Amino acid sequence: MDQIPALKPAAKNSTLFRMARNFKDLSEREILALAISLEEEDGRVYADFADGLREIYPATAALFDDMGAEESGHRASLIATYRERFGEHIPLIRRQDVKGFVQRRPFWLTRP
């Protein structure tokens, strides 16, 4: 039976140990992937607000539905651009992966 080789410990300066990177150090590919992730996040936040408001404030919920649809359109456009320039695989890069990027409280904790 073949043995699986042991993994060598990573150096402290390897990408495994860097938890977040400066925005200025991101490549164009990474910035576009981050933008896609942010559009997805924003669309989901609007959908959560719409869902929480729908029963009592249906007109306001409809506005949030429209905003979510707009974010979805932005996301689709960014994905098309990404695929055209960099191929199918879009790396997962989130706001917490970027130093100094605006952090948000989890919206599900403040659901209307």
KOLVOSE-14892 format. One record per residue (C-alpha): residue in three letters; x, y, z. Coordinates in steps of 0.001 Angstrom, whole numbers. Layout:
+--------+---------+---------+---------+
! residu !      xx !      yy !      zz !
+--------+---------+---------+---------+
!    ALA !       X !       Y !       Z !
...
+--------+---------+---------+---------+
This chain:
+--------+---------+---------+---------+
! residu !      xx !      yy !      zz !
+--------+---------+---------+---------+
!    MET !       0 !       0 !       0 !
!    ASP !    1337 !    3443 !    -960 !
!    GLN !    1875 !    5850 !    1874 !
!    ILE !     684 !    9421 !    1653 !
!    PRO !    3655 !   11750 !    2052 !
!    ALA !    3615 !   13904 !    5172 !
!    LEU !    2840 !   17552 !    4640 !
!    LYS !    5642 !   19932 !    5401 !
!    PRO !    4830 !   22747 !    7813 !
!    ALA !    4121 !   25969 !    5958 !
!    ALA !    6389 !   28932 !    6433 !
!    LYS !    4947 !   31843 !    8416 !
!    ASN !    5024 !   34040 !    5316 !
!    SER !    3143 !   31544 !    3127 !
!    THR !    -353 !   32240 !    1846 !
!    LEU !   -1712 !   29681 !    4320 !
!    PHE !    -901 !   32004 !    7204 !
!    ARG !   -1960 !   35302 !    5646 !
!    MET !   -5511 !   35754 !    6839 !
!    ALA !   -6269 !   38955 !    4944 !
!    ARG !   -4614 !   40979 !    2214 !
!    ASN !   -4578 !   44676 !    1501 !
!    PHE !   -6971 !   45742 !   -1239 !
!    LYS !   -4086 !   47411 !   -3095 !
!    ASP !   -2342 !   44024 !   -3292 !
!    LEU !   -5256 !   42219 !   -4954 !
!    SER !   -5010 !   41323 !   -8609 !
!    GLU !   -7653 !   42398 !  -11118 !
!    ARG !   -9006 !   38829 !  -11036 !
!    GLU !   -9301 !   38923 !   -7243 !
!    ILE !  -10976 !   42355 !   -7222 !
!    LEU !  -13564 !   41167 !   -9718 !
!    ALA !  -14179 !   38001 !   -7658 !
!    LEU !  -14623 !   40176 !   -4548 !
!    ALA !  -17102 !   42412 !   -6393 !
!    ILE !  -19124 !   39342 !   -7407 !
!    SER !  -19187 !   38149 !   -3800 !
!    LEU !  -20289 !   41580 !   -2556 !
!    GLU !  -23126 !   41801 !   -5075 !
!    GLU !  -24328 !   38355 !   -3965 !
!    GLU !  -24161 !   39403 !    -322 !
!    ASP !  -26033 !   42655 !    -935 !
!    GLY !  -28761 !   40882 !   -2902 !
!    ARG !  -29273 !   38418 !     -90 !
!    VAL !  -29429 !   41204 !    2504 !
!    TYR !  -32144 !   42970 !     489 !
!    ALA !  -34053 !   39689 !     141 !
!    ASP !  -33855 !   39140 !    3906 !
!    PHE !  -35202 !   42628 !    4569 !
!    ALA !  -37992 !   42141 !    2033 !
!    ASP !  -38952 !   38854 !    3655 !
!    GLY !  -39011 !   40390 !    7118 !
!    LEU !  -41118 !   43370 !    6025 !
!    ARG !  -43512 !   41692 !    3611 !
!    GLU !  -46360 !   40881 !    6014 !
!    ILE !  -46736 !   44354 !    7565 !
!    TYR !  -45119 !   46600 !    4922 !
!    PRO !  -45667 !   44969 !    1521 !
!    ALA !  -44840 !   48111 !    -485 !
!    THR !  -41503 !   48519 !    1309 !
!    ALA !  -40803 !   44813 !     827 !
!    ALA !  -41419 !   45279 !   -2909 !
!    LEU !  -38774 !   48039 !   -2971 !
!    PHE !  -36274 !   45689 !   -1339 !
!    ASP !  -37241 !   42972 !   -3845 !
!    ASP !  -36457 !   45421 !   -6660 !
!    MET !  -33141 !   46347 !   -5075 !
!    GLY !  -32253 !   42657 !   -4757 !
!    ALA !  -33095 !   42100 !   -8418 !
!    GLU !  -30837 !   45017 !   -9367 !
!    GLU !  -27970 !   43511 !   -7372 !
!    SER !  -28593 !   40201 !   -9119 !
!    GLY !  -28252 !   41965 !  -12470 !
!    HIS !  -24990 !   43580 !  -11366 !
!    ARG !  -23701 !   40195 !  -10235 !
!    ALA !  -24637 !   38545 !  -13542 !
!    SER !  -22823 !   41275 !  -15460 !
!    LEU !  -19713 !   40910 !  -13304 !
!    ILE !  -19764 !   37118 !  -13715 !
!    ALA !  -19986 !   37487 !  -17493 !
!    THR !  -17029 !   39873 !  -17453 !
!    TYR !  -15047 !   37543 !  -15185 !
!    ARG !  -15680 !   34503 !  -17389 !
!    GLU !  -14740 !   36414 !  -20519 !
!    ARG !  -11441 !   37555 !  -19020 !
!    PHE !  -10406 !   34790 !  -16628 !
!    GLY !  -12407 !   31622 !  -17307 !
!    GLU !  -15048 !   29691 !  -15418 !
!    HIS !  -13568 !   29286 !  -11932 !
!    ILE !  -14335 !   32262 !   -9689 !
!    PRO !  -12371 !   32134 !   -6422 !
!    LEU !  -14275 !   32839 !   -3221 !
!    ILE !  -13008 !   36152 !   -1880 !
!    ARG !  -15070 !   37822 !     813 !
!    ARG !  -14910 !   41186 !    2554 !
!    GLN !  -13282 !   39594 !    5621 !
!    ASP !  -10437 !   38427 !    3367 !
!    VAL !   -9401 !   42034 !    2702 !
!    LYS !   -7650 !   44144 !    5352 !
!    GLY !   -9371 !   47400 !    6165 !
!    PHE !  -12469 !   46511 !    4174 !
!    VAL !  -15773 !   47639 !    5653 !
!    GLN !  -17068 !   44959 !    8012 !
!    ARG !  -20777 !   44452 !    8617 !
!    ARG !  -22687 !   43086 !   11530 !
!    PRO !  -24551 !   39945 !   10515 !
!    PHE !  -27879 !   41205 !    9147 !
!    TRP !  -29748 !   38096 !   10207 !
!    LEU !  -29268 !   39268 !   13808 !
!    THR !  -31168 !   42491 !   13063 !
!    ARG !  -33870 !   41062 !   10839 !
!    PRO !  -36991 !   43266 !   10687 !
+--------+---------+---------+---------+
